[in-house]
Amino acid sequence: MKNINQLARPNVLAMHPYSSARDESGGIEGIFLDANENPFGNNNRYPDPYQKDLKQKLSEIKNIATEKIFIGNGSDEIIDHIYRVFCNPGKDKVMFFSPTFGMYQVAAELNDVTIVDIPLTSDFQINIEEAQKYFNDENLKVIVICTPNNPTGNAINPKDIDFILKNFNGIVAIDEAYIEFTDQPSYLEKMDQYPHLVLFQTLSKAWGIAGVRIGMAYAQPEIIHLLNKVKHPYNISELNQKAALEALNQSSEFEKRKKIILEEKEKLRSALEKLSLVTKIYPSDTNFLLVEFSDSNQVFHQLMQEGIIVRDQSSKIKNSLRITVGSPEENLKLINSLSRLNDTL
């Protein structure tokens, strides 16, 4: 395994990050005349640039040191920063396994990073034999694995992930956006085994605050230090930090809502299985179902006309729609609409 500094871009190692006014004040309270802020108003001060209170709460929940936590403006920002830190534009490569979350590709293209896209197998698992062919490529710096995967919904085989962690010397980034919905354990438990592991999680899914845009990266302090070097000074607003803390302090409500979502998912699956226009429902470890229809285009547009919006995935997986589990009332409207369409066929 290479030293983390051997993997990072030389210019990132050499750069001096922007030092904000709040960095230089050391977090002390007093009369702030240092940042050219307006002295009047309720949100007139810049937020904590390192989100200390939020990291402390996450540290308690996840049982991980605050020095191993990075907070991003959604996981999208973290994905972008990983590429910025470790991939030289026009030279280095990133690997991921399609179909998967589209931002991995968008961020790579934006950062001029070459993409090594390995298709998943027919059961949506990693083709290890094919992926392994690239492990000795010095320009392959990052492998991204989404588990449970979006849009397929299934968890990736931990044996395959472990194989990659043990045999690939670059950064292994595991996106666990849907981890709360699966019985599969988080790779947080293996964080100290693998210094090149970066774990993404989010408050957008199970925690229910997608509008607040809070993503988390968990990694060794050496990686967190590099992410802090390239982030914008005040990347998480004060309002968003407070909203995230409020959500994290309501663990009982979080568990209640998650239980309802998982129960509704099984009800939705059962109802869909009775429809002849449904040809397949893929296994799901998430809060959504990937569903194959006899004519997904017809279903998609019929639902749209009735104000029910699902995600068309047919360009990736033939005749498939991704259906997020909604509230009981929303799910009932969906099933009623599909049942009416089913009766006309």
Secondary structure, DSSP 8 states (H G I E B T S, - for coil): ---HHHHS-HHHHH------HHHHHTT--S---SS---SSSSS-S---TT-HHHHHHHHHHHT--GGGEEEEEHHHHHHHHHHHHH--TTT-EEEEEES--THHHHHHHHTT-EEEEEE--TTS---HHHHHTTTT-TTEEEEEEESS-TTT-----HHHHHHHHHH--SEEEEE-TTGGGSSS--GGGGGGG-TTEEEEEESSSTT--GGG-EEEEE--HHHHHHHHHHS-TT-S-HHHHHHHHHHHT-HHHHHHHHHHHHHHHHHHHHHHHT-TTEEEE---SSSEEEEEETTHHHHHHHHHHTT---EE-TTTSTTEEEEE---HHHHHHHHHHHHHHHHH-
